[in-house]
Each structure stands twice: as C-alpha cells, then as structure tokens.
C-alpha cells in the first residue's frame, strides 16, 4: 500500500526530530530534505482536506447511523419479512460490510479510514444479528449471553486487525454484559444495592486499566493498549467519584457477586505480574501499578466485609463510620487525580491529563455544593460559584497550554 494516512502523525513528529539527527550526524542535510519531501504531499493533503482523525470520526458516525438504520428497518418490518429474508438481510449486510471494508482498506488501499469504519459496521451488525436470529427461531436463553457472545466474537477481529474502534466496542459490550449478568446473581435486587454495582464497575475499571498497562509492556500489543487504559481510567474514576458522596450507609458489595470478584482479581493479578515482568520503561510505573493494586485490594475487602451503617444511625450525617469513610474516599480520590495528572505530565499523555482535569472540576463542583450551599444566600451562592468556576477554567486552560507547550519543546530538544 502507498503512503497511508496514518503517516501524517509521524510526519509531524519527524519534523521536530530532523535537526537532532543532523546535529548528531545520523543523516545529512540532503537526506533530511529527501525524507521530508516524501511526506510533503501528506502534509498538503491534511491542510487542504479534513484531518485524518476527523475523517475517522465522520466515517465511524456514518457506520453507526447505517447500523441503526438497518436495525430500525428490520424491526419496523419484522412481521412482514419471511424467515429467509431476515436471515439474508443479516448475513448479506454483515459480509458486505466486512468485504467492502477489507477491499477499501487492504485490497485497494485508497480509503483506509472508510474501510475501517465499514469493518466496524460489520461488527455492529454481527452483534445485532445474534439477537435477531435468537428472535427468529424463538430461542429461549439467558439473554446476557447474547451480549457476551457478541463481545467474544469481535475480540479476535480487533486483535487481528489492531483496530481500536472494534476493541472499544468489544470492551463496552463486555461491560454491559457484566451489569446484566450481575443483576441475576443478586437476589432481590433493589435500589439499595446500587453501591455494590458502583464498586463492581470501579473494580472492572481497575482491571481494564491494568490490562492496558500490560499491553503497553508487550511490543506487538502496544498499539491497542489505549482502549483498555482510557476506558479503565474513566470507569475507575467515575466509580471513585460516586464514592466521594454520602453513599456508605449501604453495603459496598454482596457475597453473591463473589463469582465476579474472584475472576476479576485473578485477571488483575495476572496482568500486574506480566506488566512487572516486562520491565516497563515508563516513568513512575511502579507507583502507578502499586497504587492500582492497593486500591483494588481495598475495594475487594470493603465489598466483602462492609455491610453499611445501621438504619438507626442514618440521620447522623456528620458523624460515624459513613462520614469517616466519605472523608477518606475524598482524600484518596483527590490523591488519584493529582497522581494521574502527574503521570500525564511525565509521560506526555494528554488522555491522562484531560481525565484528571475533568474529575478535578467535578470534585470541586460537588464539594462546593456540599459545603457552601447552606452557608450563602442563594444569589451569592450562584455568583460566587460562577466566578470560581470561571477562574478555575482560566487557570486550568493556562496550565493545559503550558503542559502542551512543554511537550512540544521536549520533542524538539530531545
């Protein structure tokens, strides 16, 4: 295949490295000009047309709309379509998506991003087809198994093609299955059990995060580590954010969910050991991995031992075990935010920085409403809150620009 669109990002980094190579006599000035000329047309294409990431986003959105349209069309005409017609629509649309995607990305090679989106569409149709076929033949099964089968079915494709979009879809489907399946294992599931699911998903986020780190430590898998790391990071911090509120008056877990706790702990420990054995070259990897291990152990312990504060004492909001645990949760969460932002800065990871800043703002907003709502008149409350948020936005934006500038300067000086 000719020079691919993915080389555009490399081209930008290449410009910053050229002077360093020339000064170290790795290449000559003539060779520098020849190498840069090879990518000039890519740079021109990126300026005259849409950036590569925008093309990818548009293509994926188009694939999503097509997939939704196919599902809605089949659903609205379900009773009028014969069985053979239903099966034909499912398999023809799926194989057509895969075939066109493969041809556009690999065979012809002129439309790699559109081809990837078509393959992603085929993965969506595959999942929809599982449920449609079950409905066609009136198959009575444990319905969460359909989501699990969808996830398992597209995981190999994601690894074979190294597609982050399909891998993200597979991970998302697996997380959906986790919640659906867990609801069957908890007898008499009620609103009071919501905290058990928060901790369950928080642990799932830690598992994904650690699996992402493990992928980063293995050379061939490094390119597809980000879906695990980013989804795990967001999920873990989302669960941790909920735990910063006054929620410790209910149990944090359930013995019935042990069937999920043990496999998750096993996967986490396996990924942790593999990651350590790869001897990562990343900065602060020891602190990151050990912090995840400690938090995972704390969540497992609390999920199996903490049953909530007795109903008799629920009126005492500002004292007792719930308030103490909420305070500790806020301290751990704030430390986690600082740690993630630090990791993002040291590793030049925009994703870590953005997630850290997002949850920092959310934490400030939540605690502001908790502590100052009753202390100020309503008008002053909103005015003060608005000014604080605007000032915080200015500070965070300035800090973000400084970090991005340091990244650029670091590349040119290295």
C-alpha positions in Angstrom: 0.0 0.0 0.0 1.2 3.5 -0.7 1.9 6.1 2.0 -1.0 5.8 4.3 -2.9 8.5 6.1 -1.6 7.2 9.4 1.9 8.6 8.4 0.6 12.2 8.9 1.1 12.0 12.7 4.5 10.5 12.2 5.3 13.3 9.7 4.6 16.0 12.4 6.9 14.3 14.9 9.5 13.7 12.2 10.0 17.4 11.6 10.9 18.0 15.2 13.5 15.2 15.1 15.3 16.1 11.9 17.6 18.8 13.3 18.6 16.5 16.1 19.5 13.7 13.6 21.5 16.2 11.5 23.4 17.5 14.5 24.3 14.0 15.6 25.4 13.2 12.1 22.9 10.4 11.8 21.7 11.8 8.5 22.9 14.5 6.1 21.1 17.7 5.1 20.4 16.1 1.7 18.9 13.1 3.3 16.8 15.2 5.5 15.4 17.1 2.5 14.7 13.8 0.8 12.9 12.3 3.8 10.8 15.4 4.3 9.9 15.6 0.6 8.5 12.1 0.9 5.8 13.4 3.3 5.2 16.8 1.9 2.2 15.7 -0.1 0.7 14.1 3.0 1.0 17.5 4.8 -0.5 19.3 1.9 -3.4 16.8 1.8 -4.0 17.3 5.5 -4.2 21.1 5.1 -6.4 21.1 2.0 -8.8 18.4 3.3 -10.1 17.3 6.6 -7.6 16.0 9.2 -7.3 12.2 9.4 -9.0 12.0 12.9 -11.9 14.0 11.6 -12.3 11.6 8.6 -12.2 8.7 11.0 -14.8 10.2 13.3 -17.1 11.0 10.4 -16.7 7.5 8.9 -17.5 5.9 12.3 -20.5 8.1 12.8 -21.7 7.1 9.4 -21.2 3.5 10.2 -23.2 3.9 13.4 -26.1 5.6 11.6 -26.2 2.9 8.9 -26.2 0.2 11.6 -29.0 1.9 13.5 -30.9 2.4 10.2 -30.7 -1.3 9.3 -31.8 -2.4 12.8 -34.8 0.0 12.7 -35.8 -1.0 9.2 -35.8 -4.7 10.2 -37.6 -4.0 13.4 -40.3 -1.9 11.7 -41.0 -4.5 9.0 -40.3 -7.6 11.1 -43.7 -9.3 10.8 -43.8 -8.8 7.0 -40.4 -10.2 6.3 -40.1 -14.0 5.8 -37.6 -16.0 7.8 -35.2 -16.5 4.8 -35.4 -12.7 4.1 -34.5 -11.9 7.7 -31.5 -14.2 7.7 -30.4 -13.0 4.3 -30.5 -9.3 5.4 -28.4 -10.2 8.5 -25.7 -12.2 6.7 -25.6 -10.3 3.5 -25.3 -6.9 5.2 -22.6 -8.2 7.6 -20.5 -9.9 5.0 -21.0 -7.0 2.6 -19.7 -4.6 5.3 -16.7 -6.8 6.0 -15.9 -7.3 2.3 -16.2 -3.7 1.3 -14.2 -2.7 4.4 -11.4 -5.1 3.6 -11.3 -4.1 -0.1 -11.2 -0.4 0.7 -8.6 -0.6 3.4 -6.3 -3.5 2.3 -7.0 -4.6 -1.3 -7.4 -1.2 -3.0 -5.8 0.8 -0.1 -7.2 4.2 -1.2 -9.8 4.5 1.6 -8.2 3.0 4.7 -10.3 5.0 7.2 -13.6 4.4 5.4 -12.7 0.8 5.1 -12.0 0.6 8.9 -15.4 2.1 9.5 -17.1 -0.4 7.2 -15.5 -3.3 9.2 -16.7 -1.6 12.4 -20.2 -1.6 10.9 -19.9 -5.3 10.2 -19.0 -5.9 13.9 -22.2 -4.0 14.9 -24.3 -6.0 12.5 -22.8 -9.2 13.9 -24.0 -8.2 17.4 -27.5 -7.3 16.2 -27.6 -10.5 14.2 -27.2 -12.6 17.4 -30.3 -11.2 18.9 -32.3 -11.2 15.7 -31.5 -14.8 15.0 -32.5 -15.7 18.5 -35.8 -14.0 18.0 -36.4 -15.6 14.5 -36.1 -19.1 15.9 -37.6 -18.2 19.3 -34.5 -19.4 21.2 -35.1 -19.1 24.9 -31.7 -18.5 26.5 -30.1 -16.4 29.3 -30.2 -13.1 27.4 -27.0 -11.6 28.8 -25.2 -14.5 26.9 -26.0 -12.8 23.7 -24.0 -9.7 24.7 -21.2 -11.9 25.9 -21.1 -13.8 22.6 -21.0 -10.5 20.7 -18.0 -9.3 22.7 -16.2 -12.7 22.5 -16.9 -12.8 18.7 -15.3 -9.5 17.9 -12.3 -9.6 20.3 -10.2 -11.7 17.9 -11.0 -9.4 15.0 -9.9 -6.4 17.0 -6.5 -8.1 17.8 -6.1 -9.4 14.3 -6.6 -6.0 12.6 -5.3 -3.9 15.5 -8.5 -1.8 15.4 -9.0 0.4 18.5 -12.7 1.1 17.5 -13.6 -2.6 17.4 -11.7 -3.3 20.6 -13.5 -0.4 22.3 -16.8 -1.9 21.1 -15.9 -5.3 22.4 -14.9 -3.9 25.8 -18.1 -1.9 26.0 -20.2 -5.0 25.2 -18.3 -6.9 27.9 -19.0 -4.2 30.5 -22.7 -4.2 29.5 -22.8 -8.0 30.0 -21.2 -7.6 33.4 -24.0 -5.4 34.7 -26.7 -7.6 33.1 -25.3 -10.8 34.4 -24.5 -9.4 37.9 -28.2 -8.4 38.3 -29.2 -12.0 38.0 -26.8 -13.1 40.8 -28.1 -10.6 43.4 -31.3 -12.0 44.9 -34.0 -9.3 45.5 -32.0 -6.7 43.7 -33.2 -3.3 44.8 -32.1 0.4 44.7 -30.3 -0.2 48.0 -27.8 -2.5 46.1 -26.7 0.3 43.8 -23.4 0.8 45.7 -22.4 -2.8 45.1 -22.6 -2.2 41.3 -20.6 1.0 41.7 -17.8 -0.8 43.4 -18.1 -3.7 40.9 -17.7 -1.4 37.9 -14.9 0.5 39.7 -13.0 -2.7 40.1 -13.7 -3.5 36.4 -12.2 -0.2 35.5 -9.1 -1.0 37.5 -8.8 -4.4 35.7 -9.1 -2.7 32.3 -6.5 -0.1 33.4 -4.0 -2.8 34.5 -4.7 -4.8 31.3 -3.9 -1.7 29.3 -0.6 -1.3 31.2 0.2 -4.9 30.4 -0.5 -4.3 26.7 1.9 -1.3 26.8 4.6 -3.5 28.2 4.3 -6.0 25.3 5.6 -4.7 22.0 3.1 -6.1 19.5 0.2 -5.2 21.6 1.3 -1.6 22.5 -0.7 -0.1 19.6 -4.0 -1.3 21.0 -3.4 -0.6 24.7 -5.2 2.7 24.8 -8.8 1.4 24.7 -8.2 -0.6 27.8 -6.3 2.1 29.6 -8.6 5.0 28.7 -11.9 3.1 29.3 -10.5 1.7 32.5 -9.3 5.1 33.7 -12.6 6.8 33.0 -14.6 3.9 34.6 -12.4 3.7 37.7 -12.6 7.4 38.3 -16.3 7.5 37.6 -16.9 4.9 40.3 -14.4 6.6 42.6 -16.3 9.9 42.1 -19.6 8.4 43.2 -17.9 7.0 46.3 -16.9 10.6 47.4 -20.6 11.2 48.2 -22.6 10.1 51.2 -23.2 6.6 50.0 -21.6 4.5 52.7 -24.9 3.8 54.5 -25.4 0.8 52.3 -23.3 -2.3 51.7 -20.5 -1.9 49.2 -20.8 -5.5 47.9 -22.6 -8.8 48.1 -21.4 -12.3 48.7 -23.3 -13.4 45.6 -21.0 -11.2 43.5 -18.0 -13.3 44.6 -18.3 -15.1 41.3 -17.3 -11.9 39.6 -14.8 -10.6 42.3 -12.6 -13.7 42.0 -12.1 -13.8 38.2 -11.6 -10.0 38.2 -9.0 -10.3 40.9 -7.3 -13.1 39.0 -7.2 -11.2 35.7 -5.9 -8.1 37.6 -3.1 -10.0 39.3 -2.1 -11.8 36.1 -1.9 -8.5 34.2 0.0 -7.0 37.1 2.6 -9.8 37.1 3.0 -9.7 33.3 3.4 -6.0 33.3 6.1 -6.1 36.0 8.0 -8.9 34.2 8.1 -6.8 31.0 10.3 -4.3 32.9 8.5 -1.2 31.7 10.5 1.8 30.7 7.7 4.2 31.6 8.3 6.8 34.3 6.6 6.2 37.6 5.3 2.8 36.5 6.0 1.3 39.9 3.9 3.9 41.7 1.0 3.6 39.2 0.9 -0.2 39.3 1.2 -0.5 43.1 -1.5 2.2 43.6 -3.9 0.3 41.4 -3.0 -2.9 43.3 -3.7 -1.2 46.7 -7.0 0.3 45.6 -8.1 -3.0 44.1 -7.4 -4.7 47.4 -9.3 -2.1 49.4 -12.3 -2.4 47.2 -12.3 -6.1 47.4 -12.0 -6.0 51.2 -14.8 -3.5 51.6 -17.1 -5.3 49.1 -16.8 -8.5 51.1 -16.8 -7.0 54.6 -18.5 -3.6 54.8 -22.3 -4.0 55.2 -23.3 -0.4 55.7 -24.2 1.7 58.6 -27.3 0.6 60.7 -30.5 2.2 59.7 -30.9 3.6 63.3 -28.0 6.0 62.8 -28.6 7.2 59.3 -29.8 10.5 60.5 -26.4 11.5 61.8 -24.9 12.7 58.6 -21.8 14.5 60.0 -20.5 11.7 62.2 -19.9 8.0 62.4 -18.4 5.5 60.1 -20.1 6.8 56.9 -18.8 10.3 57.3 -15.3 8.9 58.1 -15.3 6.7 55.0 -16.6 9.5 52.8 -13.8 11.7 54.0 -11.2 9.0 53.3 -12.7 8.4 49.9 -12.4 12.1 49.0 -8.8 12.1 50.1 -8.0 9.0 48.0 -9.8 10.4 45.0 -8.0 13.7 45.2 -4.7 11.9 45.5 -5.6 9.8 42.5 -6.4 13.0 40.5 -3.0 14.5 41.4 -1.3 11.2 40.5 -3.0 10.9 37.1 -2.2 14.5 36.2 1.4 13.9 37.3 1.6 10.7 35.2 0.2 12.6 32.2 2.8 15.3 32.6 5.7 13.0 33.0 4.6 10.7 30.1 3.3 13.4 27.9 -0.1 11.7 27.9 -2.9 14.1 27.0 -5.6 11.5 27.9 -4.3 11.2 31.5 -4.2 15.0 31.9 -7.7 15.5 30.4 -9.3 12.8 32.6 -7.6 14.2 35.7 -8.7 17.7 35.0 -12.2 16.6 34.2 -12.7 14.8 37.5 -10.9 17.6 39.4 -13.5 20.0 38.2 -16.3 17.6 39.0 -14.9 17.1 42.5 -14.7 20.8 43.2 -18.3 21.3 42.0 -19.6 18.5 44.2 -17.8 19.6 47.3 -18.8 23.2 46.6 -22.5 22.3 46.6 -22.0 20.1 49.7 -20.3 22.6 52.0 -21.4 26.1 50.8 -25.0 25.7 49.7 -26.3 26.4 53.2 -23.7 29.0 54.1 -24.5 31.6 51.5 -27.7 33.3 50.3 -28.9 31.7 47.0 -27.9 34.6 44.8 -24.4 35.0 46.2 -24.0 31.3 46.1 -24.5 31.1 42.3 -22.5 34.3 41.7 -19.6 33.1 43.8 -19.8 29.6 42.2 -19.8 31.1 38.7 -16.8 33.2 39.5 -14.9 30.3 41.0 -15.6 28.1 38.0 -14.6 30.8 35.5 -11.4 31.4 37.4 -10.8 27.7 37.6 -11.4 27.4 33.9 -8.8 30.1 33.2 -6.2 28.5 35.5 -6.8 25.0 34.1 -6.7 26.2 30.5 -3.5 28.1 31.1 -1.9 25.1 32.8 -3.1 22.8 30.0 -1.4 25.1 27.4 1.8 25.2 29.4 1.8 21.4 29.5 1.2 21.1 25.8 3.9 23.7 25.1 6.3 21.7 27.3 5.5 18.6 25.3 6.4 20.3 22.0 9.6 21.8 23.5 10.6 18.4 24.9 10.3 16.8 21.5 12.4 19.5 19.8 15.1 19.3 22.5 15.3 15.5 22.7 
